[in-house]
């Protein structure tokens, strides 16, 4: 059986300005802002929530199935997915569009100026959950607005358990729409800021939201994560990373751990710990898909971090 991952596929173009933005922006002239930054350092990364989650889940040995929309410039990403052995059955190319992409310029103070072009992602509703076969678990990750609404509804109507992961897509929805996502979902996951925003938009407290799903997961970066399940609160410790290089994609790696644990029938303490470990491995690499691990390595690192074996 497969885990269907509904979300974005995107390119991330990351540029470094070897100075500070503040030295070139006049506060009293921002109403006529016209600046250019020389960026000699540039790299292009493969990203997007669906791509990142599938990348991690595949390395764990999970049966990841991506459902996403891409543009006419998708060939390099398609070649990568093929090399990785990830099926592209439900990766739809939308004519006359570009694949979603972020253009990120960072200065020496780690300030960022980002431009995001959704491109083909806005057509994610062209894909239907019911087109996928042998799916036992899913996730609705940040994607086009209509696609997220539709895919959540389709998972629910098909009786397929799924995670709702609003992420950076949260601002696209009103409170009632977010409540409907929660009502339909089996599990909800968000970082601590996103969870506070979810409470504010829906007018529901944390305990109320947790009572609507089988499990509610709140990630807190280096402080670990908290899982609200069966009326209990489980505190999941973080794992000390080898180094801290780039948080991009850490949340997606964590969600891959959740999906794998759920698909394998692990209990929640071990599922949360596996997710935490994957986030720690990812943060030691730049980009969302440049880290590598094997199942054997995960087994050993899990034992080192938590004192017992996962498999």
C-alpha positions as a Markdown table, in Angstrom:
| # | Residue | x | y | z |
|---|---|---|---|---|
| 1 | Unk | 0.0 | 0.0 | 0.0 |
| 2 | Unk | 1.1 | 3.6 | -0.7 |
| 3 | Unk | 1.3 | 6.8 | 1.2 |
| 4 | Unk | -0.1 | 9.6 | -1.0 |
| 5 | Unk | 1.7 | 12.9 | -0.6 |
| 6 | Unk | -0.3 | 15.8 | -1.9 |
| 7 | Unk | 1.7 | 19.0 | -1.9 |
| 8 | Unk | 4.1 | 21.2 | -3.9 |
| 9 | Unk | 7.0 | 20.4 | -6.1 |
| 10 | Unk | 9.3 | 23.5 | -6.4 |
| 11 | Unk | 12.7 | 24.8 | -7.2 |
| 12 | Unk | 14.5 | 27.0 | -4.6 |
| 13 | Unk | 17.0 | 29.4 | -6.0 |
| 14 | Unk | 19.1 | 30.7 | -3.2 |
| 15 | Unk | 21.4 | 33.7 | -3.6 |
| 16 | Unk | 23.9 | 35.3 | -1.1 |
| 17 | Unk | 24.5 | 39.0 | -0.9 |
| 18 | Unk | 27.9 | 39.5 | 0.6 |
| 19 | Unk | 26.8 | 42.6 | 2.5 |
| 20 | Unk | 23.9 | 43.8 | 4.6 |
| 21 | Unk | 20.6 | 45.0 | 3.2 |
| 22 | Unk | 20.4 | 47.7 | 5.8 |
| 23 | Unk | 23.5 | 49.3 | 4.3 |
| 24 | Unk | 21.8 | 49.9 | 1.0 |
| 25 | Unk | 18.2 | 50.6 | 1.9 |
| 26 | Unk | 17.4 | 54.2 | 3.1 |
| 27 | Unk | 14.5 | 54.0 | 5.6 |
| 28 | Unk | 13.1 | 57.4 | 4.6 |
| 29 | Unk | 13.2 | 56.5 | 0.9 |
| 30 | Unk | 11.4 | 53.1 | 0.9 |
| 31 | Unk | 8.4 | 54.6 | -0.8 |
| 32 | Unk | 10.6 | 54.9 | -3.9 |
| 33 | Unk | 12.7 | 51.8 | -3.3 |
| 34 | Unk | 14.8 | 50.8 | -6.3 |
| 35 | Unk | 17.8 | 48.6 | -5.4 |
| 36 | Unk | 19.9 | 45.9 | -7.0 |
| 37 | Unk | 22.1 | 43.4 | -5.1 |
| 38 | Unk | 25.1 | 41.6 | -6.6 |
| 39 | Unk | 24.8 | 38.0 | -5.7 |
| 40 | Unk | 27.9 | 36.1 | -6.8 |
| 41 | Unk | 26.9 | 33.0 | -4.8 |
| 42 | Unk | 23.9 | 31.1 | -6.1 |
| 43 | Unk | 22.6 | 27.6 | -6.0 |
| 44 | Unk | 19.4 | 25.9 | -7.1 |
| 45 | Unk | 17.8 | 23.2 | -4.9 |
| 46 | Unk | 15.1 | 20.7 | -5.4 |
| 47 | Unk | 12.3 | 21.4 | -3.0 |
| 48 | Unk | 8.6 | 21.7 | -2.4 |
| 49 | Unk | 6.8 | 20.0 | 0.5 |
| 50 | Unk | 5.7 | 16.9 | -1.5 |
| 51 | Unk | 9.2 | 16.5 | -3.0 |
| 52 | Unk | 10.9 | 16.9 | 0.4 |
| 53 | Unk | 8.5 | 14.5 | 2.3 |
| 54 | Unk | 8.7 | 11.9 | -0.4 |
| 55 | Unk | 12.5 | 12.1 | -0.5 |
| 56 | Unk | 12.8 | 11.3 | 3.2 |
| 57 | Unk | 10.0 | 8.7 | 3.3 |
| 58 | Unk | 11.6 | 6.9 | 0.4 |
| 59 | Unk | 15.0 | 6.7 | 2.1 |
| 60 | Unk | 13.2 | 5.1 | 5.1 |
| 61 | Unk | 11.8 | 2.5 | 2.9 |
| 62 | Unk | 8.2 | 3.8 | 2.8 |
| 63 | Unk | 6.0 | 3.6 | -0.3 |
| 64 | Unk | 5.8 | 7.3 | -1.2 |
| 65 | Unk | 3.5 | 8.4 | -4.0 |
| 66 | Unk | 3.7 | 12.0 | -5.0 |
| 67 | Unk | 0.6 | 13.9 | -6.2 |
| 68 | Unk | 1.6 | 17.4 | -7.5 |
| 69 | Unk | 1.5 | 19.7 | -10.5 |
| 70 | Unk | 4.6 | 21.0 | -12.3 |
| 71 | Unk | 5.4 | 23.3 | -15.2 |
| 72 | Unk | 7.2 | 23.1 | -18.6 |
| 73 | Unk | 10.6 | 23.4 | -16.8 |
| 74 | Unk | 10.1 | 20.2 | -14.8 |
| 75 | Unk | 12.6 | 18.1 | -16.7 |
| 76 | Unk | 15.5 | 18.3 | -14.2 |
| 77 | Unk | 13.2 | 17.5 | -11.3 |
| 78 | Unk | 11.7 | 14.6 | -13.3 |
| 79 | Unk | 15.1 | 13.2 | -14.0 |
| 80 | Unk | 15.9 | 13.4 | -10.3 |
| 81 | Unk | 12.8 | 11.6 | -9.2 |
| 82 | Unk | 13.5 | 8.9 | -11.8 |
| 83 | Unk | 17.1 | 8.4 | -10.4 |
| 84 | Unk | 15.7 | 8.2 | -6.9 |
| 85 | Unk | 13.1 | 5.6 | -7.9 |
| 86 | Unk | 10.1 | 7.7 | -7.0 |
| 87 | Unk | 7.0 | 7.1 | -9.1 |
| 88 | Unk | 5.7 | 10.1 | -11.1 |
| 89 | Unk | 2.3 | 8.6 | -12.0 |
| 90 | Unk | 0.5 | 11.5 | -10.4 |
| 91 | Unk | 2.9 | 14.3 | -11.1 |
| 92 | Unk | 0.9 | 16.3 | -13.7 |
| 93 | Unk | 2.6 | 18.7 | -16.1 |
| 94 | Unk | 0.5 | 21.9 | -16.7 |
| 95 | Unk | 1.1 | 23.4 | -20.1 |
| 96 | Unk | 2.3 | 27.1 | -20.3 |
| 97 | Unk | 3.3 | 27.3 | -16.7 |
| 98 | Unk | 6.5 | 27.1 | -14.7 |
| 99 | Unk | 7.1 | 24.8 | -11.8 |
| 100 | Unk | 6.6 | 26.6 | -8.5 |
| 101 | Unk | 9.8 | 28.3 | -7.3 |
| 102 | Unk | 11.2 | 30.5 | -4.6 |
| 103 | Unk | 13.9 | 33.1 | -5.2 |
| 104 | Unk | 15.6 | 33.8 | -1.9 |
| 105 | Unk | 18.3 | 36.4 | -1.4 |
| 106 | Unk | 20.1 | 36.2 | 2.0 |
| 107 | Unk | 22.5 | 38.8 | 3.4 |
| 108 | Unk | 25.3 | 38.4 | 6.0 |
| 109 | Unk | 22.9 | 38.9 | 8.9 |
| 110 | Unk | 20.7 | 36.1 | 7.6 |
| 111 | Unk | 18.0 | 38.5 | 6.6 |
| 112 | Unk | 16.0 | 37.2 | 3.6 |
| 113 | Unk | 14.1 | 38.7 | 0.7 |
| 114 | Unk | 12.0 | 36.1 | -1.0 |
| 115 | Unk | 9.9 | 36.1 | -4.1 |
| 116 | Unk | 7.6 | 33.1 | -4.6 |
| 117 | Unk | 6.0 | 32.1 | -7.9 |
| 118 | Unk | 3.3 | 29.5 | -7.4 |
| 119 | Unk | 3.1 | 28.6 | -11.1 |
| 120 | Unk | 1.7 | 25.1 | -11.8 |
| 121 | Unk | 1.0 | 24.7 | -8.1 |
| 122 | Unk | -2.1 | 26.8 | -8.5 |
| 123 | Unk | -3.5 | 24.0 | -10.7 |
| 124 | Unk | -3.1 | 21.3 | -8.1 |
| 125 | Unk | -6.9 | 20.7 | -8.1 |
| 126 | Unk | -6.5 | 19.0 | -11.5 |
| 127 | Unk | -5.2 | 16.0 | -9.6 |
| 128 | Unk | -7.7 | 13.8 | -7.7 |
| 129 | Unk | -7.0 | 11.5 | -4.8 |
| 130 | Unk | -9.4 | 9.0 | -6.3 |
| 131 | Unk | -7.1 | 8.6 | -9.3 |
| 132 | Unk | -4.5 | 6.9 | -7.0 |
| 133 | Unk | -4.7 | 3.2 | -6.3 |
| 134 | Unk | -3.8 | 1.2 | -3.2 |
| 135 | Unk | -3.5 | 4.2 | -0.9 |
| 136 | Unk | -3.8 | 3.5 | 2.8 |
| 137 | Unk | -2.5 | 6.8 | 4.2 |
| 138 | Unk | -2.1 | 10.4 | 3.0 |
| 139 | Unk | -1.0 | 13.9 | 3.8 |
| 140 | Unk | -2.4 | 17.3 | 2.6 |
| 141 | Unk | 0.7 | 19.6 | 2.7 |
| 142 | Unk | 1.0 | 23.2 | 1.5 |
| 143 | Unk | -0.1 | 23.4 | -2.2 |
| 144 | Unk | -2.6 | 25.4 | -4.3 |
| 145 | Unk | -5.6 | 26.6 | -2.3 |
| 146 | Unk | -8.3 | 24.7 | -4.3 |
| 147 | Unk | -6.1 | 21.6 | -4.4 |
| 148 | Unk | -5.7 | 21.5 | -0.7 |
| 149 | Unk | -9.5 | 21.9 | -0.1 |
| 150 | Unk | -10.3 | 19.3 | -2.7 |
| 151 | Unk | -7.7 | 16.7 | -1.6 |
| 152 | Unk | -8.7 | 16.9 | 2.0 |
| 153 | Unk | -12.4 | 16.4 | 1.1 |
| 154 | Unk | -11.5 | 13.4 | -1.2 |
| 155 | Unk | -9.3 | 11.7 | 1.4 |
| 156 | Unk | -12.2 | 12.1 | 3.9 |
| 157 | Unk | -14.9 | 10.8 | 1.5 |
| 158 | Unk | -12.7 | 7.8 | 0.5 |
| 159 | Unk | -12.2 | 6.9 | 4.2 |
| 160 | Unk | -8.4 | 7.2 | 3.9 |
| 161 | Unk | -6.7 | 8.5 | 7.0 |
| 162 | Unk | -4.6 | 11.6 | 6.4 |
| 163 | Unk | -2.5 | 14.3 | 8.0 |
| 164 | Unk | -3.5 | 17.9 | 7.5 |
| 165 | Unk | -0.3 | 20.0 | 7.4 |
| 166 | Unk | -1.3 | 23.7 | 6.8 |
| 167 | Unk | 2.2 | 25.1 | 7.0 |
| 168 | Unk | 2.9 | 28.2 | 5.0 |
| 169 | Unk | -0.5 | 27.7 | 3.3 |
| 170 | Unk | -2.3 | 28.8 | 6.4 |
| 171 | Unk | -2.9 | 32.5 | 5.3 |
| 172 | Unk | -4.9 | 31.3 | 2.3 |
| 173 | Unk | -7.8 | 30.0 | 4.4 |
| 174 | Unk | -10.5 | 31.5 | 6.7 |
| 175 | Unk | -11.3 | 30.1 | 10.1 |
| 176 | Unk | -14.3 | 28.0 | 9.0 |
| 177 | Unk | -12.3 | 26.5 | 6.2 |
| 178 | Unk | -9.5 | 25.5 | 8.6 |
| 179 | Unk | -12.0 | 24.0 | 10.9 |
| 180 | Unk | -13.4 | 21.9 | 8.1 |
| 181 | Unk | -9.8 | 20.7 | 7.3 |
| 182 | Unk | -9.5 | 19.6 | 11.0 |
| 183 | Unk | -12.9 | 17.9 | 11.0 |
| 184 | Unk | -12.0 | 15.9 | 8.0 |
| 185 | Unk | -8.4 | 15.1 | 9.0 |
| 186 | Unk | -7.3 | 12.1 | 11.1 |
| 187 | Unk | -4.2 | 13.9 | 12.3 |
| 188 | Unk | -3.0 | 17.6 | 12.3 |
| 189 | Unk | 0.6 | 18.8 | 12.5 |
| 190 | Unk | 2.0 | 22.3 | 12.6 |
| 191 | Unk | 4.9 | 24.2 | 14.2 |
| 192 | Unk | 4.2 | 26.2 | 17.4 |
| 193 | Unk | 3.7 | 29.5 | 15.5 |
| 194 | Unk | 1.3 | 27.9 | 13.0 |
| 195 | Unk | -0.6 | 26.2 | 15.8 |
| 196 | Unk | -1.1 | 29.5 | 17.6 |
| 197 | Unk | -2.4 | 31.0 | 14.3 |
| 198 | Unk | -4.7 | 28.0 | 13.8 |
| 199 | Unk | -6.2 | 28.6 | 17.2 |
| 200 | Unk | -6.6 | 32.3 | 16.6 |
| 201 | Unk | -8.3 | 31.8 | 13.2 |
| 202 | Unk | -10.6 | 29.0 | 14.3 |
| 203 | Unk | -11.4 | 30.4 | 17.8 |
| 204 | Unk | -10.6 | 26.9 | 19.2 |
| 205 | Unk | -8.3 | 26.1 | 22.0 |
| 206 | Unk | -5.5 | 23.5 | 21.7 |
| 207 | Unk | -7.4 | 20.9 | 23.7 |
| 208 | Unk | -10.5 | 21.5 | 21.6 |
| 209 | Unk | -8.6 | 21.0 | 18.3 |
| 210 | Unk | -6.8 | 17.9 | 19.7 |
| 211 | Unk | -10.2 | 16.5 | 20.6 |
| 212 | Unk | -11.3 | 16.6 | 17.0 |
| 213 | Unk | -8.6 | 14.4 | 15.6 |
| 214 | Unk | -6.8 | 11.2 | 16.6 |
| 215 | Unk | -3.6 | 13.1 | 17.2 |
| 216 | Unk | -2.4 | 16.7 | 17.1 |
| 217 | Unk | 1.4 | 17.3 | 16.7 |
| 218 | Unk | 3.1 | 20.5 | 17.5 |
| 219 | Unk | 6.8 | 20.9 | 16.6 |
| 220 | Unk | 9.0 | 23.3 | 18.5 |
| 221 | Unk | 12.3 | 23.3 | 16.7 |
| 222 | Unk | 15.2 | 22.6 | 19.0 |
| 223 | Unk | 12.8 | 22.2 | 22.0 |
| 224 | Unk | 11.3 | 19.0 | 20.6 |
| 225 | Unk | 7.7 | 18.4 | 19.8 |
| 226 | Unk | 4.4 | 17.7 | 21.6 |
| 227 | Unk | 1.8 | 15.1 | 20.6 |
| 228 | Unk | -1.7 | 15.3 | 21.9 |
| 229 | Unk | -3.3 | 11.9 | 21.6 |
| 230 | Unk | -5.9 | 9.9 | 23.6 |
| 231 | Unk | -6.3 | 12.7 | 26.1 |
| 232 | Unk | -2.6 | 12.5 | 26.9 |
| 233 | Unk | 0.3 | 14.9 | 26.2 |
| 234 | Unk | 3.5 | 13.3 | 25.0 |
| 235 | Unk | 6.7 | 15.3 | 25.1 |
| 236 | Unk | 9.1 | 14.2 | 22.3 |
| 237 | Unk | 12.7 | 15.3 | 22.9 |
| 238 | Unk | 14.7 | 16.8 | 20.1 |
| 239 | Unk | 17.9 | 15.1 | 18.9 |
| 240 | Unk | 21.2 | 17.0 | 19.0 |
| 241 | Unk | 22.3 | 17.5 | 15.3 |
| 242 | Unk | 25.8 | 17.1 | 14.1 |
| 243 | Unk | 25.7 | 20.7 | 13.1 |
| 244 | Unk | 23.2 | 23.4 | 12.3 |
| 245 | Unk | 23.4 | 24.5 | 8.7 |
| 246 | Unk | 20.0 | 25.0 | 7.3 |
| 247 | Unk | 16.5 | 24.5 | 8.7 |
| 248 | Unk | 14.9 | 24.4 | 5.2 |
| 249 | Unk | 13.0 | 21.2 | 4.9 |
| 250 | Unk | 13.3 | 20.1 | 8.5 |
| 251 | Unk | 9.5 | 20.1 | 9.0 |
| 252 | Unk | 9.1 | 18.0 | 5.9 |
| 253 | Unk | 11.6 | 15.5 | 7.1 |
| 254 | Unk | 9.8 | 15.4 | 10.5 |
| 255 | Unk | 6.5 | 14.7 | 8.6 |
| 256 | Unk | 8.1 | 11.9 | 6.7 |
| 257 | Unk | 8.9 | 10.3 | 10.0 |
| 258 | Unk | 5.3 | 10.7 | 11.2 |
| 259 | Unk | 4.0 | 9.1 | 8.0 |
| 260 | Unk | 6.4 | 6.1 | 8.2 |
| 261 | Unk | 5.6 | 5.5 | 11.8 |
| 262 | Unk | 1.9 | 5.6 | 11.1 |
| 263 | Unk | 2.2 | 3.3 | 8.1 |
| 264 | Unk | 4.2 | 0.8 | 10.1 |
| 265 | Unk | 1.9 | 0.9 | 13.1 |
| 266 | Unk | 4.5 | 2.3 | 15.5 |
| 267 | Unk | 3.3 | 3.7 | 18.8 |
| 268 | Unk | 3.2 | 7.5 | 19.2 |
| 269 | Unk | 6.3 | 7.8 | 21.4 |
| 270 | Unk | 8.5 | 6.0 | 18.8 |
| 271 | Unk | 6.8 | 7.7 | 15.8 |
| 272 | Unk | 7.5 | 11.1 | 17.3 |
| 273 | Unk | 11.1 | 10.2 | 18.1 |
| 274 | Unk | 11.7 | 8.9 | 14.6 |
| 275 | Unk | 10.3 | 12.2 | 13.2 |
| 276 | Unk | 12.5 | 14.1 | 15.6 |
| 277 | Unk | 15.6 | 12.2 | 14.5 |
| 278 | Unk | 14.9 | 12.9 | 10.8 |
| 279 | Unk | 14.6 | 16.6 | 11.5 |
| 280 | Unk | 18.0 | 16.6 | 13.2 |
| 281 | Unk | 19.7 | 14.8 | 10.3 |
| 282 | Unk | 18.2 | 17.2 | 7.8 |
| 283 | Unk | 19.3 | 20.4 | 9.6 |
| 284 | Unk | 23.0 | 19.4 | 9.2 |
| 285 | Unk | 22.7 | 19.8 | 5.4 |
| 286 | Unk | 21.9 | 22.7 | 3.1 |
| 287 | Unk | 18.8 | 22.4 | 1.1 |
| 288 | Unk | 15.8 | 20.2 | 1.6 |
| 289 | Unk | 17.1 | 17.1 | -0.3 |
| 290 | Unk | 20.9 | 16.9 | 0.1 |
| 291 | Unk | 21.1 | 14.8 | 3.2 |
| 292 | Unk | 21.5 | 11.0 | 3.0 |
| 293 | Unk | 20.8 | 8.2 | 5.3 |
| 294 | Unk | 20.1 | 4.4 | 5.3 |
| 295 | Unk | 17.7 | 2.4 | 7.3 |
| 296 | Unk | 20.6 | 0.8 | 9.2 |
| 297 | Unk | 22.0 | 4.3 | 10.0 |
| 298 | Unk | 18.6 | 5.4 | 11.3 |
| 299 | Unk | 18.4 | 2.3 | 13.5 |
| 300 | Unk | 21.8 | 3.0 | 15.0 |
| 301 | Unk | 21.2 | 6.7 | 15.5 |
| 302 | Unk | 17.8 | 6.0 | 17.0 |
| 303 | Unk | 19.4 | 3.7 | 19.6 |
| 304 | Unk | 22.1 | 6.2 | 20.4 |
| 305 | Unk | 19.6 | 9.0 | 20.9 |
| 306 | Unk | 16.9 | 7.2 | 22.7 |
| 307 | Unk | 18.5 | 4.1 | 24.3 |
| 308 | Unk | 16.5 | 1.4 | 22.5 |
| 309 | Unk | 16.1 | 0.0 | 19.0 |
| 310 | Unk | 13.3 | 0.9 | 16.6 |
| 311 | Unk | 13.9 | -2.0 | 14.4 |
